Structure formats: C-alpha cells, structure tokens
C-alpha cells in the first residue's frame, strides 16, 4: 500500500494497515453515543477522542471544527461530515465549520479552480448546502474573510515544519498544497487561541485518507508557544462511489450523488449503482444478496436514519426475499424526496450564503 494521499480519488480499503502503520486507535465498541454513525460501525478510529468524550459526559464545552474545500459541489460523502459535525454541535460544542476557499484555490489544479473568484462561487454553493443541512450562519466561516489573528497564526505555523518533514508525510513538496496545509492546521488549532475560545479539547471528524493532515497538526501543536490541547480526531469510513474501488468524488461525477443532481439523473445513478444481488433471479432467491459489496445498501447505511428498518431491509436482501431492483427502489424512495426538499432549502438560503462569503 502506498502512502495515504489526502487529495487522491482512491478509496482506502486496508484499514488495518493504516491503523498499524500510523498508530490510530480503533473506536471502542463499548462507547454508546446516540447517533447511527456510531451504531453502524461507520466511525472506525480515533486519536485522543477520550478527552472529548469526557467533556461530553461532563457537559463541558469543547471545540468542534471541520470544513470543506470550496472546489466543487456537495455530494452524499460530504453530508456524512456535516452529520457528524451536527451531532457534536448538539453535545454543546463551540462550532467552527470552515469553508476553505483559499485552500481550494491553492491546492487544486488550475483547470479545476483557475482563480479565487471560482473558489468563492463554489463557496456560496457550499455554504447554501450547509445551511440547508441544518448549520447556522454562526457555525460557518470562510477562510478568506477570517480575522487577522487567524492569518498571523497560519504564518507562525509555517516555521514549525521543514521541507523534509512535509515531503516525508505527503510524498511531494507542492507549493500550493503547502500553503493550503498551513491554513488547514490553523483552521483546526486557532479556536484554542485566547482570542477565540481558549485552550480546550477539540475534535475534527475526517475520512481516514485525511490522516496525514491530522498527524502533522498534532505534531505542530506540541511545539507552539501557546497553551493548546493536542487536537483530537475521529475517523469515519469513506462512503464508496457508485462503482467499486473509488470514493465519492466531485472530480468524478459518475462516482457520486450530488445534492444538486437533477432528480431524474440521481434516480438513474442509483439504478446503475453496483449491486450485490446474484446474477439471476433464481440464484438470488436461493443464495441471497451480498450486503458487503452492494453499494446501494451502503448508501442507505450512511444516511438512512432508522436503524431497525435498515436492518430489516438488509436481512430481506441477504436472504433473497428482497431483490436488488426492489432495494434500489427503496433507496430511490428515500433519497429522491430528500434531494427535492434539500434543493428547495438551498434556493432559500442562497442570499444568506452570499452574505457569508462576500460580506
């Protein structure tokens, strides 16, 4: 297995290798947190989540920080990150959702984000999606409109890492990505500065492919002249794309269901998604379907809120009493109304999103 590439399109599949090589801890099964992401083994690992859990149990504040690079449309894979962010928000966190327009411009190729104006246009759409999914305007900030102290801090961080360290972790020294990374490290740590919330545990939910960012953030935090708690991270499985081997990606529209997809197109994507059903009706009735490889069931696992009903559907499919086509129709019946309602909310939030991005 190659080094993890946080900008790549390939899905991480060998979780055990990553855990062994980079020292992640498995998420304890005895921790009972009231959200289906934890019930369904979607949350798989952590770094120092114990500190945050203690704050949750004692009803004390902690920092909840995550974000998205403003480089394309939201898809269902992004929604998982927001769902986890909203869960921590309900637990009394201090919330920082970064819409990373500067990161997107610096780290993406020119054929995708040729200028900052393009990144800001995507930022408006991303903010509208975030508001439609239940975040408030007070949860969200846009990198290019942050306070001066944030930028001062990012520059301070730039002296805490060497070229050799960066290359050892990421496998290259791309100047744009270096600049973007210092902003990411600042995003995660700046809420603990005295000018913001002050020192306290923080948590960031990420896919396991983003662990290089987590490792360097934690390393840098220990070498700063400030009282900063080493940031904690919680890791969720990547939602697969619609075909095997790839994660959902804005760079490859055929792999993802976007929150802005035309409803008929979204329905077609679900119908074309890779199935774990047997090749023939007779064989399926006899042997049942394979839930482990069925990507429609995986989408439901990541988003369908009723765990008991999901388990019932899964048992019926794996026993052969529910056909692949019926499973897809069930998914269509859930996702299409969700997308329709979400897109209405996005339209009603566009003006508010423009205000957040442009001022």
C-alpha positions, 0 to 999 in steps of 0.5 A: 500500500502506498502512502495515504494521499489526502487529495487522491480519488482512491478509496482506502480499503486496508484499514488495518494497515493504516491503523498499524502503520500510523498508530490510530486507535480503533473506536471502542465498541463499548462507547454508546453515543446516540447517533447511527454513525456510531451504531453502524460501525461507520466511525472506525478510529480515533486519536485522543477522542477520550478527552472529548468524550469526557467533556461530553459526559461532563457537559463541558464545552469543547471545540468542534471544527471541520470544513470543506474545500470550496472546489466543487459541489456537495455530494452524499460523502460530504453530508456524512461530515456535516452529520457528524459535525451536527451531532457534536454541535448538539453535545454543546460544542463551540462550532467552527465549520470552515469553508476553505476557499483559499485552500481550494484555490491553492491546492487544486489544479488550475483547470479545476479552480483557475482563480479565487473568484471560482473558489468563492462561487463554489463557496456560496454553493457550499455554504447554501448546502450547509445551511440547508443541512441544518448549520447556522450562519454562526457555525460557518466561516470562510477562510478568506474573510477570517480575522487577522489573528487567524492569518498571523497564526497560519504564518507562525505555523509555517516555521514549525515544519521543514521541507523534509518533514512535509515531503516525508508525510505527503510524498511531494513538496507542492507549493500550493498544497503547502500553503493550503496545509498551513491554513488547514492546521490553523483552521483546526488549532486557532479556536484554542487561541485566547482570542477565540475560545481558549485552550480546550479539547477539540475534535475534527471528524475526517475520512481516514485518507485525511490522516496525514493532515491530522498527524502533522497538526498534532505534531505542530501543536506540541511545539507552539508557544501557546497553551493548546490541547493536542487536537483530537480526531475521529475517523469515519469510513469513506462512503464508496462511489457508485462503482467499486474501488473509488470514493465519492468524488466531485472530480468524478461525477459518475462516482457520486450523488450530488445534492444538486443532481437533477432528480431524474439523473440521481434516480438513474445513478442509483439504478446503475449503482453496483449491486450485490444481488446474484446474477439471476433471479433464481440464484438470488432467491436461493443464495441471497444478496451480498450486503458487503459489496452492494453499494446501494445498501451502503448508501442507505447505511450512511444516511438512512436514519432508522436503524431497525428498518435498515436492518430489516431491509438488509436481512430481506436482501441477504436472504433473497426475499428482497431483490436488488431492483426492489432495494434500489427502489427503496433507496430511490424512495428515500433519497429522491424526496430528500434531494427535492426538499434539500434543493428547495432549502438551498434556493432559500438560503442562497442570499444568506450564503452570499452574505457569508462569503462576500460580506 
